[in-house]
Amino acid sequence: MWRGPVSEQAKSWTLWQWLLFASILLLAFAAGGYAVDWDSRRRHGGFRI
C-alpha cells in the first residue's frame, strides 16, 4: 500500500467530504420530498398522510 502525504491528506479530506456530501444529499432529498408532498397536497386541496 503506497503511503504519502497526498494519500494521507486525501484520506482525511474524503472522510469530511463524504460526511458533508451525505448530509447535504440527505437534506436535499428531504427538502425535495417535502416540496413534492406539499405540491400534491396543495393540488388536491387536502392533507393526506
C-alpha positions as CSV (number, residue, x, y, z in Angstrom):
1,M,0.0,0.0,0.0
2,W,1.5,3.3,-1.1
3,R,1.8,5.8,1.7
4,G,2.5,9.5,1.3
5,P,1.3,13.0,2.3
6,V,-1.1,13.1,-0.7
7,S,-2.8,9.8,0.2
8,E,-3.0,10.7,3.9
9,Q,-4.4,14.1,3.1
10,A,-6.9,12.6,0.7
11,K,-8.0,10.0,3.2
12,S,-8.8,12.6,5.9
13,W,-10.2,15.0,3.3
14,T,-12.5,12.5,1.7
15,L,-13.9,11.5,5.1
16,W,-15.1,15.0,5.8
17,Q,-16.2,15.4,2.1
18,W,-18.3,12.2,2.4
19,L,-19.8,13.4,5.7
20,L,-20.6,16.8,4.2
21,F,-21.9,15.3,1.0
22,A,-24.1,12.8,2.8
23,S,-25.7,15.5,5.0
24,I,-26.3,17.8,2.0
25,L,-27.7,14.9,0.0
26,L,-30.0,13.9,2.8
27,L,-31.1,17.5,3.3
28,A,-31.8,18.0,-0.4
29,F,-33.6,14.7,-0.6
30,A,-35.8,15.6,2.4
31,A,-36.5,19.1,1.0
32,G,-37.3,17.7,-2.4
33,G,-39.7,15.1,-0.9
34,Y,-41.3,17.7,1.2
35,A,-41.8,20.0,-1.7
36,V,-43.4,17.3,-3.8
37,D,-45.6,16.2,-1.0
38,W,-46.6,19.8,-0.3
39,D,-47.3,20.4,-4.0
40,S,-49.5,17.3,-4.2
41,R,-51.4,18.3,-1.1
42,R,-51.9,21.8,-2.5
43,R,-53.1,20.5,-5.8
44,H,-55.6,18.0,-4.3
45,G,-56.7,20.5,-1.7
46,G,-56.4,18.2,1.2
47,F,-53.9,16.9,3.7
48,R,-53.1,13.2,3.2
49,I,-50.7,11.2,5.3
